[in-house]
Amino acid sequence: MRQIILDTETTGLEPREGHRIIEIGAVELLNRGITGQDFHQYLNPEREIDADAVRVHGLTNEFLADKPTFADVAEAFLDYVRGAELIIHNAAFDVGFINHELAKLGPGYGRLEDHVSGVLDTLLLARRMHPGQRNSLDALCKRYGVDNSNRELHGALLDSRILAEVYLAMTGGQSSLGLDTQEAGMLDPAALAPRRLADDRPRLKVLRANEVEVAAHQRRMEAIAKAAGGETVWGRLGEPVS
């Protein structure tokens, strides 16, 4: 199972107003293990960045002036995500921007959804899991004990790495963090096979209830049945308790 944790930074909030992507960061998960095969690219947006956006991510037009455009990296980016499930926090924002960039390149590129197996929005997932609570990435880091102390400014790759840890914690814990199978501690399939008991292992001793304990248990069951009006699960499945 290949999944890509994805994040972007942009010149502003609305692509329909001409805003562009200025950074893409992505982290690859393979069978819930972080592989270290990241995708990271700063982009020249060919327009000015809103001052409010600069305060969020710290990226300036001067820094991005010599960086490639989205058109320059589009093929490499699509090759990287192709066939994977995308995992994005507030996916509508990032997918909307990427589709806007693809549309500028022409109809032959289609939409991002045409190149991947699906998109999972961790914001929507968090809202279902934690209704009525704050579900920003910072809030989820605090809830799941993920270290985000280096997140003074937003950054696409840093946020993707943090989201990868949050997602794994949200969905049952991570399988591995290493760069290869040995270092990651990924289980060999043989290790998952049922373990056979040694022939010389002593048999477990079975302690059976005595008559006094059986009688006490029966009285307890009768009291529960009486309190329930005579209708109990075990009464329906087995012999009724009088």
Residue pairs with C-beta under 8 A, 6 or more apart in sequence:
1 29
1 30
1 31
1 32
1 85
2 28
2 29
2 30
2 83
2 84
2 85
3 28
3 29
3 30
3 32
3 84
3 85
3 86
3 87
4 26
4 27
4 28
4 29
4 39
4 80
4 81
4 84
4 85
4 86
4 87
4 116
5 26
5 27
5 28
5 29
5 87
5 88
5 160
5 161
5 163
5 164
5 167
6 24
6 25
6 26
6 81
6 86
6 87
6 88
6 94
6 160
7 24
7 25
7 26
7 88
7 89
7 94
7 156
7 157
7 159
7 160
7 163
8 21
8 23
8 24
8 25
8 93
8 94
8 97
8 98
8 156
9 21
9 22
9 23
9 53
9 56
9 57
9 59
9 154
9 155
9 156
10 19
10 20
10 21
10 22
10 45
10 53
10 97
11 19
11 20
11 22
11 45
11 47
11 48
11 49
11 50
11 53
12 19
12 49
12 50
12 52
12 53
13 19
13 53
15 96
15 97
15 100
16 100
18 47
19 45
19 47
19 50
19 97
20 43
20 45
20 46
20 47
20 70
20 97
20 101
21 43
21 45
21 70
21 97
21 98
21 101
22 42
22 43
22 44
22 45
22 49
22 57
22 59
22 64
23 40
23 41
23 42
23 43
23 57
23 59
23 155
23 156
23 157
24 39
24 40
24 41
24 43
24 73
24 77
24 156
25 38
25 39
25 40
25 155
25 156
25 157
25 158
25 159
25 160
25 161
26 38
26 39
26 40
26 80
26 81
26 157
26 160
27 34
27 38
27 157
27 160
27 161
27 163
27 164
28 34
28 35
28 36
28 37
28 38
28 39
28 84
29 35
29 87
29 164
29 168
31 175
31 186
32 168
32 174
32 175
32 176
33 174
33 175
33 176
33 177
33 178
33 184
33 186
34 164
34 174
34 176
34 177
34 178
34 184
35 179
36 179
38 157
38 160
39 76
39 77
39 80
39 81
40 156
40 157
41 67
41 68
41 73
41 77
42 59
42 63
42 64
42 67
43 64
43 67
43 68
43 69
43 70
43 73
44 64
44 65
44 66
44 67
44 68
44 69
45 61
45 64
46 69
48 61
49 59
49 60
49 61
49 64
53 59
54 60
56 153
56 154
57 153
57 154
57 155
58 153
70 101
70 104
70 105
71 104
71 105
74 101
74 102
74 105
74 109
78 109
78 115
81 112
81 115
81 116
82 115
82 116
83 115
83 116
83 117
84 116
84 117
85 116
85 117
85 118
85 119
85 120
86 95
86 112
86 116
86 118
86 119
86 120
87 119
87 120
87 122
87 163
87 164
87 167
88 94
88 95
88 119
88 120
88 121
88 122
89 121
89 122
89 123
89 137
89 159
89 163
90 121
90 123
91 119
91 120
91 121
91 123
91 124
92 121
95 112
95 113
95 119
98 112
99 111
99 112
102 109
102 110
102 111
102 112
103 109
112 119
113 119
122 140
122 163
122 166
122 167
122 170
123 135
125 170
126 135
126 140
126 170
127 135
129 170
130 143
133 139
133 143
137 148
137 159
137 162
137 163
137 166
138 148
138 151
140 146
140 166
140 170
141 147
141 148
141 162
141 166
144 165
144 166
144 169
144 170
145 169
146 162
146 165
146 166
146 169
148 162
150 158
151 158
151 159
151 162
165 174
168 174
168 175
175 184
175 186
175 187
176 184
176 185
176 186
177 184
178 184
178 185
178 186
209 217
218 241
221 232
221 234
221 241
222 241
222 242
224 232
225 231
225 232
225 235
225 241
230 240
232 241
234 241
235 241
